[in-house]
């Protein structure tokens, strides 16, 4: 298991610290694409935090595109921080497009025309 350190004296929320440490571990190759992470309850026990704190961090990383949750397979590393940055920017693009009245298929056509 990779090393995750949290500092309760730090003003940053615990779930943000957990997410940042997992993000760092992925960036430094301690946890590579396809690798399974320990269950949330095990991470919570090691870190001495509530399981919901760990789950919140894991969901955040899933939303960034760094982790995948699969029934029966657990939580695996999906990509790198670079991929996470692309996913975050894509989410922002989709939000902007919807705000301006574009649908998904409109956005796909726009992206394909940029290639």
NUDREN-534191 format. One record per residue (C-alpha): x, y, z. Coordinates in steps of 0.1 Angstrom, whole numbers, padded with zeros to 4 digits, always signed. Layout:
<atoms>
XYZ;...
</atoms>
This chain:
<atoms>
+0000+0000+0000;+0013+0035-0008;+0020+0060+0019;-0008+0085+0027;-0001+0111+0053;-0026+0135+0068;-0021+0163+0093;-0050+0171+0116;-0034+0204+0125;-0035+0216+0089;-0065+0238+0080;-0072+0218+0049;-0102+0194+0052;-0093+0158+0058;-0110+0145+0027;-0090+0170+0006;-0058+0158+0023;-0066+0122+0016;-0074+0130-0021;-0042+0150-0025;-0021+0122-0010;-0037+0096-0033;-0033+0120-0063;+0004+0124-0053;+0009+0086-0051;-0006+0082-0086;+0016+0110-0100;+0048+0095-0084;+0040+0060-0096;+0033+0045-0062;-0001+0034-0076;-0003+0028-0113;-0031+0025-0139;-0051-0007-0133;-0038-0011-0097;-0065-0018-0071;-0066+0005-0040;-0073-0009-0006;-0110-0008+0005;-0121+0025+0020;-0126+0009+0054;-0090-0002+0054;-0077+0032+0044;-0099+0048+0070;-0085+0025+0097;-0049+0032+0087;-0055+0069+0086;-0076+0069+0117;-0104+0089+0100;-0140+0082+0093;-0148+0059+0064;-0170+0086+0049;-0140+0110+0048;-0121+0084+0027;-0152+0078+0005;-0156+0115-0002;-0119+0117-0013;-0123+0086-0035;-0154+0100-0051;-0136+0133-0058;-0108+0114-0075;-0133+0093-0095;-0149+0125-0107;-0115+0138-0118;-0110+0107-0139;-0082+0092-0117;-0101+0063-0102;-0127+0038-0114;-0153+0022-0091;-0163-0013-0104;-0187-0036-0087;-0168-0068-0078;-0134-0053-0087;-0132-0025-0061;-0115+0008-0068;-0087+0009-0094;-0064+0036-0107;-0079+0048-0140;-0053+0072-0152;-0027+0098-0144;-0030+0134-0131;-0027+0146-0167;-0058+0126-0176;-0075+0140-0145;-0067+0175-0157;-0082+0167-0191;-0114+0153-0175;-0117+0184-0153;-0114+0207-0183;-0139+0185-0203;-0164+0188-0175;-0160+0226-0175;-0164+0226-0213;-0196+0205-0211;-0210+0228-0184;-0202+0259-0205;-0218+0243-0236;-0250+0235-0217;-0251+0270-0203;-0251+0283-0239;-0277+0259-0251;-0255+0233-0268;-0265+0196-0265;-0240+0167-0263;-0242+0159-0300;-0236+0196-0309;-0205+0196-0287;-0192+0164-0302;-0195+0179-0337;-0177+0210-0326;-0149+0189-0311;-0146+0168-0342;-0144+0199-0364;-0114+0211-0344;-0093+0180-0351;
</atoms>
